[in-house]
Each structure stands twice: as C-alpha cells, then as structure tokens.
Amino acid sequence: LFETPEARAWWGGAWAERALHSSFADNVLRLGVADRAALERISAAWRDWADSDDGWFLMPHGEVLARG
C-alpha cells in the first residue's frame, strides 16, 4: 500500500520517470500506441497523484496452489 507522502513520492516518481524513459516508453512510441505528448501527460498524472494528500495505491498479489 502506497499512501504516505514518502511512499507516494517514491512510487509516483518512479512511474513518472518510467513513463518517459524506459523500454515501456520506447515500445509505446515504436508501436504507435501513444505519442510523446501522451507519455508526458501520463508522467504528469503520476506526479499529481504522488502530490495528492488523499492519494493511495494498492497492488494486491495472489497465489494459486494446485495439487495434481
């Protein structure tokens, strides 16, 4: 759970950078999924979220155990 100002700054900052400078960004541009302006908006949205006092982000994880 990313809800404290420090956690939001770390997570939001990391994703703001990834939106612009990563293999994700390179692939998005190469495939024509979005343009540079869209990636800039995505990056700005991550920074806005990180700066929001009531912002939070939860990434649930699960595991399936199966017997054969």
N, C-alpha and C positions, 0 to 999 in steps of 0.2 A: 504494500500500500504506500503510495507516494502522496502524502498530504501535508507534511511540514514545509515551511518555506525552503529549508535546505534541500530536502528531498526533491521538491518540485524544481528548484533551480538546477539540480544535478540532472534529473531525468529530462526536463524540458529543454535544457541547454544542449544535452547530448543529442536529442532528436532534432532540435533545430539545426544543429550542425550536420547531422546525417542527411537531413532533407536536402542539403545543398552540396555537401562534399563527401560522397560515399559511392560505393558501387550501386547502391539503390538509386541515387540521383543519376548516375551515369546511365543505368539501364532504362530508367523512366524517360530520359531525354532521347536515348538511342532508339527506343521503341515507339516514340511519339505518343506515349501515354499522357504526358503533360509537358508544358513548356517551362522555361526558366522562371517566368513570372508566377506560374502556379506553384513551383517549388519555393519561391520567395514567400508566397502567401502561407504555405504550409509551415515554413520555418517561423514566420512571424506569429502564426497561431499557437505553435508550441511555446514560444516566448511569452505570449499573452497569457496562456494557461498557467505557466510557471509563476507569473507575477500576480495571479488572481488569489486573493486571500481565502476564497472558499473552494479553490481548485483541489481536486484529488484524482488519483488514477489507480485503478485496481486491475491487476492482471492475474486472474485465477489460473491455477495449474491443476491438472488432474492426472491420475494414473489408472490404468486398467490392468488388473491382474487376471490372467486366464489360466485355466488348467486344461491340459489335453489328455 
